[in-house]
Structure formats: C-alpha cells, structure tokens
Amino acid sequence: MVDFRTYDSGKDVTVHYSEKQGTLEYKTDGGVFARIRLTSPDKNFGEPYDMWYEGSYHIENDNTVVHSVSNSSDPDRIGKDLLRHFSFEENDLIITGKNDRFVFKIIWRKDQNLTN
C-alpha cells in the first residue's frame, strides 16, 4: 500500500497515519485477500485500524470490481459484496469505495519482487 485517504462529501478528511501497511491479492482462481493496517492515527480519528478479509471477486465492468467476503476480521463484512472502483496510474492501482463512515481511496503498488 502506498497511500490511504478518506473523504467526507468529496473533501479530503485529514487523517494522518505514520504507518500504512497493506496487502491486496487477486488470485487467478478468483480469490481475493485484503489487509489494511494503519497505526499512529491522528487524535481526531480514533484507534489504530487493522482489518482483513478474504473471499472471491469478479470484474463488473471496465472500472468496477466486486469483492464477495467469505471471511473477515470484521464479522459484519461476512456475506457482503463490497463494490470497488478501480483505475490505473502508471504502476499504481487506485481503489476507491465507501463504508458506513466515509469514502476512501487506497493506492496500491505491485511488489516488484513478484514475477507476475
């Protein structure tokens, strides 16, 4: 993960995390795994954030992917379909979505140690 930002009504919400870690894996068999860990948050946002989920995915159209969650650190996500919009900028995958609190944008960069 390169960056994680949250937005409220289209405006950037100031959330500063000193450490942003994450993994996003799309597997050839249709599986997906995502983990986001944010530490040292700014005092206005609350506690550190550590979440993961796994399941399956399908591409819905040219810029939308659906993650169907089968297992998660957050039981409320299990059985849900999470709609994500995606785009590419140079070597980065930009994923945007929303939850019950905010809209988010995550910038992912492929691990250069991977062959594919």
C-alpha positions as CSV (number, residue, x, y, z in Angstrom):
1,M,0.0,0.0,0.0
2,V,1.3,3.4,-1.0
3,D,-1.4,5.6,0.4
4,F,-4.7,5.6,2.3
5,R,-7.1,8.6,2.3
6,T,-10.6,9.2,3.5
7,Y,-13.1,11.7,2.2
8,D,-16.3,13.1,3.5
9,S,-18.7,14.6,1.0
10,G,-15.9,14.8,-1.6
11,K,-13.5,16.7,0.6
12,D,-10.2,15.2,1.9
13,V,-10.6,14.3,5.6
14,T,-7.3,15.0,7.4
15,V,-6.3,11.6,8.8
16,H,-2.5,11.2,9.3
17,Y,-1.2,7.7,9.9
18,S,2.5,7.5,10.4
19,E,2.5,3.9,9.2
20,K,0.3,2.5,6.4
21,Q,0.7,-1.2,5.6
22,G,-1.5,-3.3,3.4
23,T,-1.8,-6.3,1.1
24,L,-4.2,-6.8,-1.8
25,E,-4.0,-10.1,-3.6
26,Y,-6.1,-11.0,-6.6
27,K,-5.7,-14.7,-7.3
28,T,-6.0,-16.4,-10.7
29,D,-8.7,-18.8,-9.2
30,G,-11.0,-15.8,-8.5
31,G,-10.0,-15.4,-4.8
32,V,-9.2,-12.0,-3.2
33,F,-7.4,-11.2,0.1
34,A,-7.1,-7.7,1.5
35,R,-5.5,-6.5,4.7
36,I,-5.1,-2.9,5.9
37,R,-3.2,-1.8,8.9
38,L,-3.0,1.9,9.9
39,T,-1.1,2.9,13.1
40,S,-0.4,6.1,15.0
41,P,-3.6,7.8,13.9
42,D,-4.3,11.5,14.4
43,K,-6.2,12.1,17.6
44,N,-9.4,13.1,15.8
45,F,-9.9,9.7,14.1
46,G,-9.6,7.2,16.9
47,E,-7.7,4.0,17.4
48,P,-5.3,2.3,15.1
49,Y,-7.1,0.3,12.3
50,D,-6.3,-3.3,11.5
51,M,-8.7,-5.2,9.2
52,W,-8.6,-8.1,6.8
53,Y,-11.0,-10.0,4.6
54,E,-10.9,-12.8,2.0
55,G,-13.4,-14.2,-0.5
56,S,-13.9,-14.1,-4.2
57,Y,-14.0,-11.3,-6.8
58,H,-15.5,-10.6,-10.2
59,I,-15.0,-7.7,-12.6
60,E,-18.3,-6.0,-13.1
61,N,-17.3,-3.5,-15.8
62,D,-14.3,-1.5,-17.0
63,N,-13.7,0.2,-13.7
64,T,-15.7,-1.8,-11.1
65,V,-14.7,-4.9,-9.1
66,V,-16.9,-6.7,-6.6
67,H,-15.3,-8.4,-3.5
68,S,-17.6,-11.1,-2.1
69,V,-16.5,-11.5,1.5
70,S,-16.5,-15.1,3.0
71,N,-14.2,-14.5,6.0
72,S,-13.2,-11.3,7.8
73,S,-11.7,-9.8,11.0
74,D,-15.0,-7.8,11.0
75,P,-17.9,-10.2,11.3
76,D,-20.3,-7.5,9.8
77,R,-18.5,-7.9,6.4
78,I,-19.0,-11.6,6.1
79,G,-21.5,-12.4,3.3
80,K,-21.4,-8.8,1.9
81,D,-20.5,-7.7,-1.6
82,L,-18.1,-4.8,-1.5
83,L,-18.2,-2.6,-4.6
84,R,-14.9,-1.1,-5.5
85,H,-14.0,1.2,-8.4
86,F,-10.5,1.0,-9.8
87,S,-8.2,2.8,-12.2
88,F,-4.5,2.6,-13.0
89,E,-1.9,5.4,-12.9
90,E,1.5,4.4,-14.1
91,N,2.5,1.4,-11.8
92,D,-0.3,2.0,-9.2
93,L,-3.7,0.5,-8.8
94,I,-6.2,3.0,-7.4
95,I,-9.1,1.5,-5.5
96,T,-12.0,3.7,-4.2
97,G,-15.0,2.6,-2.2
98,K,-17.1,3.6,0.7
99,N,-18.2,2.2,4.1
100,D,-20.6,3.4,6.7
101,R,-18.3,6.2,7.9
102,F,-16.5,7.6,4.8
103,V,-15.4,7.3,1.2
104,F,-11.8,6.0,0.8
105,K,-9.1,5.9,-1.7
106,I,-6.2,3.4,-1.5
107,I,-3.2,3.4,-3.7
108,W,-1.6,0.0,-4.2
109,R,1.7,-0.7,-5.9
110,K,2.7,-4.1,-7.2
111,D,5.5,-5.8,-5.2
112,Q,8.5,-5.6,-7.6
113,N,9.8,-8.9,-6.2
114,L,6.8,-10.7,-7.8
115,T,7.2,-12.1,-11.3
116,N,3.6,-11.6,-12.5
